[in-house]
Amino acid sequence: MTAHKDDHLYEEMCFLGGGSYRGLQEGMKEIGLETLVLFNSPATGTTLALPTTQMSACNVRTRIAESDAMYEEYAEKASRFVLAQFARKEVTCR
């Protein structure tokens, strides 16, 4: 991976927004794909992305909060589902 001229700037925005900078995913202008800045949520480790044109510490913070809330919502649903499966099973001790 080659260094981008704005790497340090993106890294600082991610840090100030509460994320961990992971790098850039180059876009393809000829087909309309923007370059994405990749960063991780510290709570979930999820890798998230924002187009370079939307990068700011505030947008990083907002994206992390949205992702963490969605992660928590689905984790709660999954936990309830798993517990319900155990509740339906007959447990025998030997």
N, C-alpha and C positions, 0 to 999 in steps of 0.2 A: 504494500500500500504506500503510495507516495503522499508526501505532506502537501496539504492544501494551504494556500497563502493565508486563509482565515481560520485555520485550525485552532490557534490560540484563542481567538475571539469566541468561537463556538464553544470551546472548552470552558471558558469563563462564564458564558451565558448558562451553560448546563450546570456548572457548579453553583452559581448564584440562584438558579431555579431549583436547586435541591437534587439534581440528577448527577449521573456519572457519565461523562462523555465517552463514547465508544468509537466514533469516527464518522466518515461520510460514505454515503452510497451515491455514487455518481449517477446523475440522470442522463437522459438522452433528449436533448433539445429538439432534435429533428422529428421526434414522435410525441413531443409534449410532456415528457417526464422530467420533473424537477429533481435537482440534487437534494438528498435528504440528510439531515443531521441525526445521527443515532445516539441515543443515551439510555441509560438504565434507571429504573425506579429503585431507590435504595430499599424500600420495604419489600418488594416482591421479586426484584431482579429481572423484571420484564424489560425487554428492549423495546423502546418506543422511538418514533421518528417524527420530525417536523421538517417541512420544506425550508430551505435556507431563507426564502423570502418571508417566512413567518417566524424566524428565530428571534426570541427575546427571553430573558430570564422569567418574565411573567408567563409567557406561553409555555415554557418548559414546566413551570410549577403547575399550571392549569392542566396540562396534558398528563402529568404524573398523578395529580389528584383524581382526575377522571378515570384513569386506568386502575389506580389502586381501589377506587370505589367499585368498579366493575369486577375486579379480581375478588374483592371481599364478598360481593353479592353472590358470585358463582361458587365461591368456596363454601359459603353458608348453605347454598342449595345442595351442593355435593355432600356436605356433612349430614344434612337431614336425610338425604337419600340413602346413604350408607347406613346410618343408624336405623332407619326404617327397615332395611333389609335384615339387619341383625335382630330386630324386634320380631320379625315374622318367623325367623328360624327357631326351631325347637332345639334347645341346648341340652345336651346330656353330658353328665360328668361321669367319668370312669375311675 
